[in-house]
Amino acid sequence: MLKTTALAARLCLTALAAGSIGMTLPGPAALAAIPAPLGDLAAFRAIAQDTLGLVGKGDIPAARVRIKDLETSWDKAEPTLRPKDQAAWHRVDKAIDEALAAVRTPNPQATACATALQSLIRTIDAAR
């Protein structure tokens, strides 16, 4: 699966050029080896997944504590991550903000929290 529009554009141009000169395109294994725009986001994904698990158990107070870990670690990593790919960083940052808002609302709804956290996890997966 393509991770960014810039990568998609490069691959499309490569495909067009390859077809016009009879070149073979890289296979899925080679495409998987292309570095992700933001690098390893596994720690952020793990926190989002933990928070989703707490929401699933109905433990919103613990989810609020855990998502604070995500906010803090994401903010701390901003100077390193943001320059790598500003667009990807902004997409993840926006998804984090939406998840924070859902979990921190005065009367959080488990479904809304879960939806925001699942969306965040998909966004993180697309950016790594």
Backbone atoms as SQL, in Angstrom:
CREATE TABLE atoms (id INTEGER PRIMARY KEY, chain TEXT, resi INTEGER, resn TEXT, atom TEXT, x REAL, y REAL, z REAL);
INSERT INTO atoms VALUES
  (1, 'A', 1, 'MET', 'N', 0.835, -1.171, 0.000),
  (2, 'A', 1, 'MET', 'CA', 0.000, 0.000, 0.000),
  (3, 'A', 1, 'MET', 'C', 0.880, 1.233, 0.000),
  (4, 'A', 2, 'LEU', 'N', 0.556, 2.201, -0.831),
  (5, 'A', 2, 'LEU', 'CA', 1.344, 3.417, -0.900),
  (6, 'A', 2, 'LEU', 'C', 1.061, 4.269, 0.319),
  (7, 'A', 3, 'LYS', 'N', 2.092, 4.879, 0.852),
  (8, 'A', 3, 'LYS', 'CA', 1.966, 5.597, 2.102),
  (9, 'A', 3, 'LYS', 'C', 1.731, 7.093, 1.921),
  (10, 'A', 4, 'THR', 'N', 2.245, 7.700, 0.876),
  (11, 'A', 4, 'THR', 'CA', 2.074, 9.142, 0.709),
  (12, 'A', 4, 'THR', 'C', 1.802, 9.467, -0.737),
  (13, 'A', 5, 'THR', 'N', 1.246, 10.643, -0.963),
  (14, 'A', 5, 'THR', 'CA', 0.985, 11.058, -2.336),
  (15, 'A', 5, 'THR', 'C', 2.286, 11.320, -3.082),
  (16, 'A', 6, 'ALA', 'N', 3.310, 11.803, -2.385),
  (17, 'A', 6, 'ALA', 'CA', 4.601, 12.016, -3.039),
  (18, 'A', 6, 'ALA', 'C', 5.184, 10.692, -3.518),
  (19, 'A', 7, 'LEU', 'N', 5.093, 9.673, -2.684),
  (20, 'A', 7, 'LEU', 'CA', 5.571, 8.354, -3.071),
  (21, 'A', 7, 'LEU', 'C', 4.743, 7.824, -4.235),
  (22, 'A', 8, 'ALA', 'N', 3.439, 8.010, -4.180),
  (23, 'A', 8, 'ALA', 'CA', 2.565, 7.555, -5.259),
  (24, 'A', 8, 'ALA', 'C', 2.927, 8.241, -6.567),
  (25, 'A', 9, 'ALA', 'N', 3.181, 9.537, -6.499),
  (26, 'A', 9, 'ALA', 'CA', 3.546, 10.272, -7.713),
  (27, 'A', 9, 'ALA', 'C', 4.856, 9.755, -8.291),
  (28, 'A', 10, 'ARG', 'N', 5.856, 9.512, -7.416),
  (29, 'A', 10, 'ARG', 'CA', 7.140, 8.983, -7.908),
  (30, 'A', 10, 'ARG', 'C', 6.957, 7.617, -8.549),
  (31, 'A', 11, 'LEU', 'N', 6.149, 6.777, -7.924),
  (32, 'A', 11, 'LEU', 'CA', 5.937, 5.440, -8.465),
  (33, 'A', 11, 'LEU', 'C', 5.179, 5.485, -9.787),
  (34, 'A', 12, 'CYS', 'N', 4.218, 6.385, -9.895),
  (35, 'A', 12, 'CYS', 'CA', 3.482, 6.526, -11.163),
  (36, 'A', 12, 'CYS', 'C', 4.412, 6.978, -12.274),
  (37, 'A', 13, 'LEU', 'N', 5.254, 7.953, -11.982),
  (38, 'A', 13, 'LEU', 'CA', 6.208, 8.421, -12.992),
  (39, 'A', 13, 'LEU', 'C', 7.179, 7.311, -13.374),
  (40, 'A', 14, 'THR', 'N', 7.609, 6.543, -12.382),
  (41, 'A', 14, 'THR', 'CA', 8.498, 5.412, -12.661),
  (42, 'A', 14, 'THR', 'C', 7.797, 4.391, -13.548),
  (43, 'A', 15, 'ALA', 'N', 6.527, 4.118, -13.250),
  (44, 'A', 15, 'ALA', 'CA', 5.767, 3.154, -14.042),
  (45, 'A', 15, 'ALA', 'C', 5.608, 3.623, -15.476),
  (46, 'A', 16, 'LEU', 'N', 5.318, 4.898, -15.654),
  (47, 'A', 16, 'LEU', 'CA', 5.180, 5.437, -17.012),
  (48, 'A', 16, 'LEU', 'C', 6.496, 5.336, -17.766),
  (49, 'A', 17, 'ALA', 'N', 7.577, 5.724, -17.102),
  (50, 'A', 17, 'ALA', 'CA', 8.886, 5.655, -17.741),
  (51, 'A', 17, 'ALA', 'C', 9.264, 4.211, -18.036),
  (52, 'A', 18, 'ALA', 'N', 8.991, 3.323, -17.108),
  (53, 'A', 18, 'ALA', 'CA', 9.341, 1.914, -17.284),
  (54, 'A', 18, 'ALA', 'C', 8.586, 1.319, -18.461),
  (55, 'A', 19, 'GLY', 'N', 7.310, 1.633, -18.550),
  (56, 'A', 19, 'GLY', 'CA', 6.511, 1.093, -19.646),
  (57, 'A', 19, 'GLY', 'C', 6.978, 1.579, -20.994),
  (58, 'A', 20, 'SER', 'N', 7.427, 2.822, -21.057),
  (59, 'A', 20, 'SER', 'CA', 7.839, 3.375, -22.345),
  (60, 'A', 20, 'SER', 'C', 9.179, 2.838, -22.803),
  (61, 'A', 21, 'ILE', 'N', 9.986, 2.313, -21.901),
  (62, 'A', 21, 'ILE', 'CA', 11.281, 1.767, -22.317),
  (63, 'A', 21, 'ILE', 'C', 11.385, 0.264, -22.048),
  (64, 'A', 22, 'GLY', 'N', 10.279, -0.358, -21.661),
  (65, 'A', 22, 'GLY', 'CA', 10.269, -1.801, -21.459),
  (66, 'A', 22, 'GLY', 'C', 10.963, -2.261, -20.191),
  (67, 'A', 23, 'MET', 'N', 11.045, -1.416, -19.211),
  (68, 'A', 23, 'MET', 'CA', 11.710, -1.739, -17.954),
  (69, 'A', 23, 'MET', 'C', 10.744, -2.458, -17.018),
  (70, 'A', 24, 'THR', 'N', 11.257, -3.312, -16.155),
  (71, 'A', 24, 'THR', 'CA', 10.443, -4.016, -15.164),
  (72, 'A', 24, 'THR', 'C', 10.329, -3.162, -13.907),
  (73, 'A', 25, 'LEU', 'N', 9.125, -3.110, -13.351),
  (74, 'A', 25, 'LEU', 'CA', 8.888, -2.334, -12.133),
  (75, 'A', 25, 'LEU', 'C', 9.259, -3.127, -10.897),
  (76, 'A', 26, 'PRO', 'N', 9.580, -2.428, -9.795),
  (77, 'A', 26, 'PRO', 'CA', 9.883, -3.143, -8.553),
  (78, 'A', 26, 'PRO', 'C', 8.654, -3.864, -8.029),
  (79, 'A', 27, 'GLY', 'N', 8.872, -5.019, -7.420),
  (80, 'A', 27, 'GLY', 'CA', 7.780, -5.803, -6.855),
  (81, 'A', 27, 'GLY', 'C', 7.398, -5.321, -5.477),
  (82, 'A', 28, 'PRO', 'N', 6.402, -5.996, -4.869),
  (83, 'A', 28, 'PRO', 'CA', 5.921, -5.586, -3.542),
  (84, 'A', 28, 'PRO', 'C', 7.007, -5.571, -2.470),
  (85, 'A', 29, 'ALA', 'N', 7.932, -6.517, -2.530),
  (86, 'A', 29, 'ALA', 'CA', 8.992, -6.555, -1.516),
  (87, 'A', 29, 'ALA', 'C', 9.871, -5.317, -1.611),
  (88, 'A', 30, 'ALA', 'N', 10.192, -4.914, -2.828),
  (89, 'A', 30, 'ALA', 'CA', 11.009, -3.715, -3.009),
  (90, 'A', 30, 'ALA', 'C', 10.248, -2.473, -2.574),
  (91, 'A', 31, 'LEU', 'N', 8.961, -2.429, -2.870),
  (92, 'A', 31, 'LEU', 'CA', 8.158, -1.277, -2.457),
  (93, 'A', 31, 'LEU', 'C', 8.050, -1.208, -0.941),
  (94, 'A', 32, 'ALA', 'N', 7.973, -2.336, -0.270),
  (95, 'A', 32, 'ALA', 'CA', 7.885, -2.359, 1.189),
  (96, 'A', 32, 'ALA', 'C', 9.167, -1.834, 1.826),
  (97, 'A', 33, 'ALA', 'N', 10.277, -1.929, 1.100),
  (98, 'A', 33, 'ALA', 'CA', 11.559, -1.476, 1.627),
  (99, 'A', 33, 'ALA', 'C', 11.741, 0.031, 1.517),
  (100, 'A', 34, 'ILE', 'N', 10.839, 0.717, 0.819),
  (101, 'A', 34, 'ILE', 'CA', 10.935, 2.167, 0.697),
  (102, 'A', 34, 'ILE', 'C', 10.701, 2.782, 2.077),
  (103, 'A', 35, 'PRO', 'N', 11.596, 3.641, 2.528),
  (104, 'A', 35, 'PRO', 'CA', 11.452, 4.203, 3.866),
  (105, 'A', 35, 'PRO', 'C', 10.138, 4.972, 4.030),
  (106, 'A', 36, 'ALA', 'N', 9.537, 4.845, 5.201),
  (107, 'A', 36, 'ALA', 'CA', 8.310, 5.564, 5.513),
  (108, 'A', 36, 'ALA', 'C', 8.649, 7.030, 5.754),
  (109, 'A', 37, 'PRO', 'N', 7.695, 7.908, 5.489),
  (110, 'A', 37, 'PRO', 'CA', 7.992, 9.327, 5.613),
  (111, 'A', 37, 'PRO', 'C', 8.411, 9.776, 7.014),
  (112, 'A', 38, 'LEU', 'N', 7.808, 9.233, 8.040),
  (113, 'A', 38, 'LEU', 'CA', 8.131, 9.671, 9.401),
  (114, 'A', 38, 'LEU', 'C', 8.984, 8.678, 10.165),
  (115, 'A', 39, 'GLY', 'N', 9.263, 7.527, 9.585),
  (116, 'A', 39, 'GLY', 'CA', 10.072, 6.538, 10.286),
  (117, 'A', 39, 'GLY', 'C', 9.238, 5.659, 11.195),
  (118, 'A', 40, 'ASP', 'N', 9.850, 5.192, 12.244),
  (119, 'A', 40, 'ASP', 'CA', 9.221, 4.239, 13.160),
  (120, 'A', 40, 'ASP', 'C', 8.277, 4.954, 14.119),
  (121, 'A', 41, 'LEU', 'N', 6.991, 4.684, 13.967),
  (122, 'A', 41, 'LEU', 'CA', 5.977, 5.287, 14.840),
  (123, 'A', 41, 'LEU', 'C', 5.352, 4.245, 15.759),
  (124, 'A', 42, 'ALA', 'N', 6.037, 3.123, 15.937),
  (125, 'A', 42, 'ALA', 'CA', 5.491, 2.012, 16.716),
  (126, 'A', 42, 'ALA', 'C', 5.148, 2.407, 18.151),
  (127, 'A', 43, 'ALA', 'N', 5.955, 3.231, 18.772),
  (128, 'A', 43, 'ALA', 'CA', 5.686, 3.627, 20.158),
  (129, 'A', 43, 'ALA', 'C', 4.390, 4.438, 20.250),
  (130, 'A', 44, 'PHE', 'N', 4.161, 5.310, 19.286),
  (131, 'A', 44, 'PHE', 'CA', 2.937, 6.115, 19.286),
  (132, 'A', 44, 'PHE', 'C', 1.717, 5.235, 19.012),
  (133, 'A', 45, 'ARG', 'N', 1.893, 4.290, 18.096),
  (134, 'A', 45, 'ARG', 'CA', 0.798, 3.371, 17.774),
  (135, 'A', 45, 'ARG', 'C', 0.448, 2.520, 18.998),
  (136, 'A', 46, 'ALA', 'N', 1.467, 2.072, 19.720),
  (137, 'A', 46, 'ALA', 'CA', 1.237, 1.238, 20.908),
  (138, 'A', 46, 'ALA', 'C', 0.439, 2.004, 21.965),
  (139, 'A', 47, 'ILE', 'N', 0.760, 3.277, 22.144),
  (140, 'A', 47, 'ILE', 'CA', 0.011, 4.074, 23.123),
  (141, 'A', 47, 'ILE', 'C', -1.434, 4.241, 22.666),
  (142, 'A', 48, 'ALA', 'N', -1.634, 4.513, 21.372),
  (143, 'A', 48, 'ALA', 'CA', -2.999, 4.649, 20.850),
  (144, 'A', 48, 'ALA', 'C', -3.764, 3.341, 21.020),
  (145, 'A', 49, 'GLN', 'N', -3.099, 2.221, 20.767),
  (146, 'A', 49, 'GLN', 'CA', -3.733, 0.910, 20.916),
  (147, 'A', 49, 'GLN', 'C', -4.067, 0.631, 22.379),
  (148, 'A', 50, 'ASP', 'N', -3.154, 0.974, 23.282),
  (149, 'A', 50, 'ASP', 'CA', -3.423, 0.826, 24.718),
  (150, 'A', 50, 'ASP', 'C', -4.639, 1.647, 25.131),
  (151, 'A', 51, 'THR', 'N', -4.694, 2.884, 24.639),
  (152, 'A', 51, 'THR', 'CA', -5.806, 3.777, 24.969),
  (153, 'A', 51, 'THR', 'C', -7.115, 3.202, 24.451),
  (154, 'A', 52, 'LEU', 'N', -7.086, 2.673, 23.228),
  (155, 'A', 52, 'LEU', 'CA', -8.275, 2.048, 22.648),
  (156, 'A', 52, 'LEU', 'C', -8.722, 0.864, 23.512),
  (157, 'A', 53, 'GLY', 'N', -7.787, 0.077, 23.996),
  (158, 'A', 53, 'GLY', 'CA', -8.124, -1.047, 24.873),
  (159, 'A', 53, 'GLY', 'C', -8.781, -0.592, 26.165),
  (160, 'A', 54, 'LEU', 'N', -8.284, 0.493, 26.724),
  (161, 'A', 54, 'LEU', 'CA', -8.880, 1.036, 27.951),
  (162, 'A', 54, 'LEU', 'C', -10.294, 1.555, 27.693),
  (163, 'A', 55, 'VAL', 'N', -10.483, 2.211, 26.557),
  (164, 'A', 55, 'VAL', 'CA', -11.828, 2.679, 26.184),
  (165, 'A', 55, 'VAL', 'C', -12.752, 1.480, 26.023),
  (166, 'A', 56, 'GLY', 'N', -12.253, 0.425, 25.399),
  (167, 'A', 56, 'GLY', 'CA', -13.042, -0.786, 25.203),
  (168, 'A', 56, 'GLY', 'C', -13.479, -1.425, 26.517),
  (169, 'A', 57, 'LYS', 'N', -12.656, -1.259, 27.547),
  (170, 'A', 57, 'LYS', 'CA', -12.989, -1.790, 28.870),
  (171, 'A', 57, 'LYS', 'C', -13.879, -0.826, 29.658),
  (172, 'A', 58, 'GLY', 'N', -14.132, 0.342, 29.090),
  (173, 'A', 58, 'GLY', 'CA', -14.951, 1.338, 29.773),
  (174, 'A', 58, 'GLY', 'C', -14.191, 2.149, 30.806),
  (175, 'A', 59, 'ASP', 'N', -12.866, 2.081, 30.769),
  (176, 'A', 59, 'ASP', 'CA', -12.044, 2.791, 31.745),
  (177, 'A', 59, 'ASP', 'C', -11.549, 4.113, 31.153),
  (178, 'A', 60, 'ILE', 'N', -12.465, 5.064, 31.029),
  (179, 'A', 60, 'ILE', 'CA', -12.143, 6.362, 30.432),
  (180, 'A', 60, 'ILE', 'C', -11.110, 7.126, 31.268),
  (181, 'A', 61, 'PRO', 'N', -11.192, 7.109, 32.596),
  (182, 'A', 61, 'PRO', 'CA', -10.149, 7.816, 33.367),
  (183, 'A', 61, 'PRO', 'C', -8.739, 7.300, 33.046),
  (184, 'A', 62, 'ALA', 'N', -8.575, 6.009, 32.947),
  (185, 'A', 62, 'ALA', 'CA', -7.260, 5.454, 32.599),
  (186, 'A', 62, 'ALA', 'C', -6.896, 5.790, 31.153),
  (187, 'A', 63, 'ALA', 'N', -7.888, 5.813, 30.269),
  (188, 'A', 63, 'ALA', 'CA', -7.644, 6.191, 28.868),
  (189, 'A', 63, 'ALA', 'C', -7.145, 7.632, 28.787),
  (190, 'A', 64, 'ARG', 'N', -7.695, 8.502, 29.614),
  (191, 'A', 64, 'ARG', 'CA', -7.251, 9.906, 29.634),
  (192, 'A', 64, 'ARG', 'C', -5.790, 10.004, 30.080),
  (193, 'A', 65, 'VAL', 'N', -5.421, 9.213, 31.049),
  (194, 'A', 65, 'VAL', 'CA', -4.033, 9.206, 31.518),
  (195, 'A', 65, 'VAL', 'C', -3.121, 8.683, 30.415),
  (196, 'A', 66, 'ARG', 'N', -3.520, 7.597, 29.788),
  (197, 'A', 66, 'ARG', 'CA', -2.664, 6.978, 28.755),
  (198, 'A', 66, 'ARG', 'C', -2.520, 7.865, 27.527),
  (199, 'A', 67, 'ILE', 'N', -3.596, 8.530, 27.124),
  (200, 'A', 67, 'ILE', 'CA', -3.500, 9.369, 25.933),
  (201, 'A', 67, 'ILE', 'C', -2.641, 10.608, 26.204),
  (202, 'A', 68, 'LYS', 'N', -2.531, 10.996, 27.472),
  (203, 'A', 68, 'LYS', 'CA', -1.609, 12.087, 27.843),
  (204, 'A', 68, 'LYS', 'C', -0.177, 11.667, 27.531),
  (205, 'A', 69, 'ASP', 'N', 0.139, 10.375, 27.706),
  (206, 'A', 69, 'ASP', 'CA', 1.462, 9.857, 27.341),
  (207, 'A', 69, 'ASP', 'C', 1.715, 10.053, 25.849),
  (208, 'A', 70, 'LEU', 'N', 0.684, 9.823, 25.045),
  (209, 'A', 70, 'LEU', 'CA', 0.811, 10.004, 23.596),
  (210, 'A', 70, 'LEU', 'C', 1.065, 11.474, 23.275),
  (211, 'A', 71, 'GLU', 'N', 0.274, 12.348, 23.873),
  (212, 'A', 71, 'GLU', 'CA', 0.429, 13.778, 23.616),
  (213, 'A', 71, 'GLU', 'C', 1.843, 14.244, 23.977),
  (214, 'A', 72, 'THR', 'N', 2.315, 13.835, 25.128),
  (215, 'A', 72, 'THR', 'CA', 3.634, 14.249, 25.603),
  (216, 'A', 72, 'THR', 'C', 4.750, 13.716, 24.712),
  (217, 'A', 73, 'SER', 'N', 4.698, 12.439, 24.380),
  (218, 'A', 73, 'SER', 'CA', 5.764, 11.857, 23.558),
  (219, 'A', 73, 'SER', 'C', 5.729, 12.398, 22.133),
  (220, 'A', 74, 'TRP', 'N', 4.547, 12.640, 21.593),
  (221, 'A', 74, 'TRP', 'CA', 4.424, 13.205, 20.236),
  (222, 'A', 74, 'TRP', 'C', 5.001, 14.624, 20.217),
  (223, 'A', 75, 'ASP', 'N', 4.654, 15.431, 21.201),
  (224, 'A', 75, 'ASP', 'CA', 5.182, 16.796, 21.263),
  (225, 'A', 75, 'ASP', 'C', 6.708, 16.792, 21.414),
  (226, 'A', 76, 'LYS', 'N', 7.214, 15.868, 22.205),
  (227, 'A', 76, 'LYS', 'CA', 8.666, 15.771, 22.403),
  (228, 'A', 76, 'LYS', 'C', 9.374, 15.363, 21.106),
  (229, 'A', 77, 'ALA', 'N', 8.723, 14.534, 20.297),
  (230, 'A', 77, 'ALA', 'CA', 9.334, 14.052, 19.052),
  (231, 'A', 77, 'ALA', 'C', 9.145, 15.013, 17.876),
  (232, 'A', 78, 'GLU', 'N', 8.326, 16.030, 18.051),
  (233, 'A', 78, 'GLU', 'CA', 8.032, 16.942, 16.941),
  (234, 'A', 78, 'GLU', 'C', 9.275, 17.501, 16.248),
  (235, 'A', 79, 'PRO', 'N', 10.282, 17.997, 16.971),
  (236, 'A', 79, 'PRO', 'CA', 11.440, 18.574, 16.281),
  (237, 'A', 79, 'PRO', 'C', 12.174, 17.583, 15.366),
  (238, 'A', 80, 'THR', 'N', 12.077, 16.313, 15.669),
  (239, 'A', 80, 'THR', 'CA', 12.719, 15.292, 14.839),
  (240, 'A', 80, 'THR', 'C', 11.806, 14.828, 13.711),
  (241, 'A', 81, 'LEU', 'N', 10.530, 14.610, 14.021),
  (242, 'A', 81, 'LEU', 'CA', 9.606, 14.035, 13.044),
  (243, 'A', 81, 'LEU', 'C', 9.095, 15.036, 12.010),
  (244, 'A', 82, 'ARG', 'N', 8.734, 16.203, 12.457),
  (245, 'A', 82, 'ARG', 'CA', 8.085, 17.170, 11.562),
  (246, 'A', 82, 'ARG', 'C', 8.919, 17.510, 10.328),
  (247, 'A', 83, 'PRO', 'N', 10.231, 17.721, 10.450),
  (248, 'A', 83, 'PRO', 'CA', 11.021, 18.040, 9.250),
  (249, 'A', 83, 'PRO', 'C', 11.109, 16.892, 8.236),
  (250, 'A', 84, 'LYS', 'N', 10.891, 15.663, 8.672),
  (251, 'A', 84, 'LYS', 'CA', 10.975, 14.516, 7.757),
  (252, 'A', 84, 'LYS', 'C', 9.907, 14.568, 6.680),
  (253, 'A', 85, 'ASP', 'N', 8.687, 14.924, 7.075),
  (254, 'A', 85, 'ASP', 'CA', 7.568, 15.008, 6.135),
  (255, 'A', 85, 'ASP', 'C', 6.467, 15.813, 6.820),
  (256, 'A', 86, 'GLN', 'N', 6.432, 17.107, 6.510),
  (257, 'A', 86, 'GLN', 'CA', 5.486, 17.994, 7.204),
  (258, 'A', 86, 'GLN', 'C', 4.042, 17.578, 6.983),
  (259, 'A', 87, 'ALA', 'N', 3.704, 17.172, 5.764),
  (260, 'A', 87, 'ALA', 'CA', 2.312, 16.795, 5.478),
  (261, 'A', 87, 'ALA', 'C', 1.906, 15.565, 6.293),
  (262, 'A', 88, 'ALA', 'N', 2.762, 14.559, 6.319),
  (263, 'A', 88, 'ALA', 'CA', 2.458, 13.349, 7.087),
  (264, 'A', 88, 'ALA', 'C', 2.396, 13.679, 8.577),
  (265, 'A', 89, 'TRP', 'N', 3.319, 14.511, 9.042),
  (266, 'A', 89, 'TRP', 'CA', 3.314, 14.899, 10.453),
  (267, 'A', 89, 'TRP', 'C', 1.996, 15.593, 10.805),
  (268, 'A', 90, 'HIS', 'N', 1.538, 16.496, 9.947),
  (269, 'A', 90, 'HIS', 'CA', 0.287, 17.221, 10.216),
  (270, 'A', 90, 'HIS', 'C', -0.918, 16.276, 10.232),
  (271, 'A', 91, 'ARG', 'N', -0.925, 15.283, 9.337),
  (272, 'A', 91, 'ARG', 'CA', -2.037, 14.318, 9.334),
  (273, 'A', 91, 'ARG', 'C', -2.099, 13.559, 10.657),
  (274, 'A', 92, 'VAL', 'N', -0.961, 13.092, 11.118),
  (275, 'A', 92, 'VAL', 'CA', -0.925, 12.353, 12.393),
  (276, 'A', 92, 'VAL', 'C', -1.262, 13.302, 13.543),
  (277, 'A', 93, 'ASP', 'N', -0.714, 14.500, 13.523),
  (278, 'A', 93, 'ASP', 'CA', -0.978, 15.466, 14.587),
  (279, 'A', 93, 'ASP', 'C', -2.473, 15.786, 14.678),
  (280, 'A', 94, 'LYS', 'N', -3.115, 15.960, 13.547),
  (281, 'A', 94, 'LYS', 'CA', -4.554, 16.245, 13.537),
  (282, 'A', 94, 'LYS', 'C', -5.339, 15.055, 14.106),
  (283, 'A', 95, 'ALA', 'N', -4.949, 13.846, 13.719),
  (284, 'A', 95, 'ALA', 'CA', -5.637, 12.644, 14.229),
  (285, 'A', 95, 'ALA', 'C', -5.427, 12.506, 15.740),
  (286, 'A', 96, 'ILE', 'N', -4.242, 12.859, 16.216),
  (287, 'A', 96, 'ILE', 'CA', -3.989, 12.832, 17.660),
  (288, 'A', 96, 'ILE', 'C', -4.878, 13.853, 18.354),
  (289, 'A', 97, 'ASP', 'N', -4.958, 15.053, 17.793),
  (290, 'A', 97, 'ASP', 'CA', -5.818, 16.088, 18.392),
  (291, 'A', 97, 'ASP', 'C', -7.273, 15.624, 18.470),
  (292, 'A', 98, 'GLU', 'N', -7.749, 14.949, 17.425),
  (293, 'A', 98, 'GLU', 'CA', -9.134, 14.461, 17.412),
  (294, 'A', 98, 'GLU', 'C', -9.342, 13.379, 18.468),
  (295, 'A', 99, 'ALA', 'N', -8.362, 12.497, 18.624),
  (296, 'A', 99, 'ALA', 'CA', -8.460, 11.448, 19.642),
  (297, 'A', 99, 'ALA', 'C', -8.411, 12.055, 21.047),
  (298, 'A', 100, 'LEU', 'N', -7.526, 13.032, 21.234),
  (299, 'A', 100, 'LEU', 'CA', -7.456, 13.719, 22.529),
  (300, 'A', 100, 'LEU', 'C', -8.797, 14.371, 22.864),
  (301, 'A', 101, 'ALA', 'N', -9.379, 15.050, 21.901),
  (302, 'A', 101, 'ALA', 'CA', -10.657, 15.731, 22.132),
  (303, 'A', 101, 'ALA', 'C', -11.756, 14.730, 22.479),
  (304, 'A', 102, 'ALA', 'N', -11.780, 13.599, 21.775),
  (305, 'A', 102, 'ALA', 'CA', -12.824, 12.594, 22.030),
  (306, 'A', 102, 'ALA', 'C', -12.709, 12.010, 23.434),
  (307, 'A', 103, 'VAL', 'N', -11.494, 11.725, 23.859),
  (308, 'A', 103, 'VAL', 'CA', -11.289, 11.102, 25.167),
  (309, 'A', 103, 'VAL', 'C', -11.443, 12.111, 26.305),
  (310, 'A', 104, 'ARG', 'N', -11.093, 13.353, 26.032),
  (311, 'A', 104, 'ARG', 'CA', -11.108, 14.370, 27.089),
  (312, 'A', 104, 'ARG', 'C', -12.419, 15.152, 27.206),
  (313, 'A', 105, 'THR', 'N', -13.337, 14.934, 26.300),
  (314, 'A', 105, 'THR', 'CA', -14.599, 15.668, 26.376),
  (315, 'A', 105, 'THR', 'C', -15.249, 15.425, 27.744),
  (316, 'A', 106, 'PRO', 'N', -16.010, 16.398, 28.256),
  (317, 'A', 106, 'PRO', 'CA', -16.593, 16.226, 29.588),
  (318, 'A', 106, 'PRO', 'C', -17.454, 14.962, 29.754),
  (319, 'A', 107, 'ASN', 'N', -18.180, 14.591, 28.733),
  (320, 'A', 107, 'ASN', 'CA', -19.006, 13.376, 28.788),
  (321, 'A', 107, 'ASN', 'C', -18.641, 12.470, 27.617),
  (322, 'A', 108, 'PRO', 'N', -17.490, 11.819, 27.685),
  (323, 'A', 108, 'PRO', 'CA', -17.030, 11.019, 26.542),
  (324, 'A', 108, 'PRO', 'C', -17.945, 9.828, 26.255),
  (325, 'A', 109, 'GLN', 'N', -18.144, 9.608, 24.973),
  (326, 'A', 109, 'GLN', 'CA', -18.899, 8.449, 24.506),
  (327, 'A', 109, 'GLN', 'C', -17.893, 7.408, 24.027),
  (328, 'A', 110, 'ALA', 'N', -17.992, 6.203, 24.530),
  (329, 'A', 110, 'ALA', 'CA', -17.038, 5.148, 24.191),
  (330, 'A', 110, 'ALA', 'C', -16.950, 4.942, 22.684),
  (331, 'A', 111, 'THR', 'N', -18.071, 5.000, 21.986),
  (332, 'A', 111, 'THR', 'CA', -18.067, 4.785, 20.532),
  (333, 'A', 111, 'THR', 'C', -17.282, 5.882, 19.822),
  (334, 'A', 112, 'ALA', 'N', -17.497, 7.123, 20.219),
  (335, 'A', 112, 'ALA', 'CA', -16.779, 8.245, 19.599),
  (336, 'A', 112, 'ALA', 'C', -15.281, 8.156, 19.902),
  (337, 'A', 113, 'CYS', 'N', -14.948, 7.790, 21.129),
  (338, 'A', 113, 'CYS', 'CA', -13.545, 7.624, 21.502),
  (339, 'A', 113, 'CYS', 'C', -12.894, 6.527, 20.669),
  (340, 'A', 114, 'ALA', 'N', -13.576, 5.398, 20.565),
  (341, 'A', 114, 'ALA', 'CA', -13.038, 4.265, 19.809),
  (342, 'A', 114, 'ALA', 'C', -12.865, 4.629, 18.344),
  (343, 'A', 115, 'THR', 'N', -13.838, 5.323, 17.792),
  (344, 'A', 115, 'THR', 'CA', -13.755, 5.726, 16.380),
  (345, 'A', 115, 'THR', 'C', -12.554, 6.644, 16.154),
  (346, 'A', 116, 'ALA', 'N', -12.378, 7.628, 17.023),
  (347, 'A', 116, 'ALA', 'CA', -11.245, 8.551, 16.892),
  (348, 'A', 116, 'ALA', 'C', -9.910, 7.827, 17.057),
  (349, 'A', 117, 'LEU', 'N', -9.838, 6.902, 17.991),
  (350, 'A', 117, 'LEU', 'CA', -8.592, 6.157, 18.212),
  (351, 'A', 117, 'LEU', 'C', -8.298, 5.204, 17.068),
  (352, 'A', 118, 'GLN', 'N', -9.311, 4.559, 16.526),
  (353, 'A', 118, 'GLN', 'CA', -9.114, 3.680, 15.367),
  (354, 'A', 118, 'GLN', 'C', -8.649, 4.489, 14.163),
  (355, 'A', 119, 'SER', 'N', -9.227, 5.665, 13.978),
  (356, 'A', 119, 'SER', 'CA', -8.798, 6.541, 12.893),
  (357, 'A', 119, 'SER', 'C', -7.345, 6.967, 13.095),
  (358, 'A', 120, 'LEU', 'N', -6.981, 7.284, 14.329),
  (359, 'A', 120, 'LEU', 'CA', -5.604, 7.645, 14.636),
  (360, 'A', 120, 'LEU', 'C', -4.658, 6.498, 14.305),
  (361, 'A', 121, 'ILE', 'N', -5.007, 5.304, 14.679),
  (362, 'A', 121, 'ILE', 'CA', -4.146, 4.146, 14.409),
  (363, 'A', 121, 'ILE', 'C', -3.984, 3.947, 12.901),
  (364, 'A', 122, 'ARG', 'N', -5.065, 4.085, 12.147),
  (365, 'A', 122, 'ARG', 'CA', -4.957, 3.978, 10.680),
  (366, 'A', 122, 'ARG', 'C', -4.061, 5.081, 10.117),
  (367, 'A', 123, 'THR', 'N', -4.179, 6.272, 10.652),
  (368, 'A', 123, 'THR', 'CA', -3.343, 7.396, 10.191),
  (369, 'A', 123, 'THR', 'C', -1.883, 7.145, 10.510),
  (370, 'A', 124, 'ILE', 'N', -1.602, 6.643, 11.694),
  (371, 'A', 124, 'ILE', 'CA', -0.219, 6.299, 12.048),
  (372, 'A', 124, 'ILE', 'C', 0.304, 5.221, 11.113),
  (373, 'A', 125, 'ASP', 'N', -0.509, 4.192, 10.864),
  (374, 'A', 125, 'ASP', 'CA', -0.072, 3.114, 9.971),
  (375, 'A', 125, 'ASP', 'C', 0.235, 3.635, 8.573),
  (376, 'A', 126, 'ALA', 'N', -0.521, 4.599, 8.107),
  (377, 'A', 126, 'ALA', 'CA', -0.309, 5.162, 6.769),
  (378, 'A', 126, 'ALA', 'C', 0.942, 6.029, 6.715),
  (379, 'A', 127, 'ALA', 'N', 1.382, 6.525, 7.868),
  (380, 'A', 127, 'ALA', 'CA', 2.529, 7.429, 7.902),
  (381, 'A', 127, 'ALA', 'C', 3.841, 6.735, 8.255),
  (382, 'A', 128, 'ARG', 'N', 3.816, 5.440, 8.476),
  (383, 'A', 128, 'ARG', 'CA', 5.061, 4.774, 8.833),
  (384, 'A', 128, 'ARG', 'C', 5.572, 3.927, 7.703);
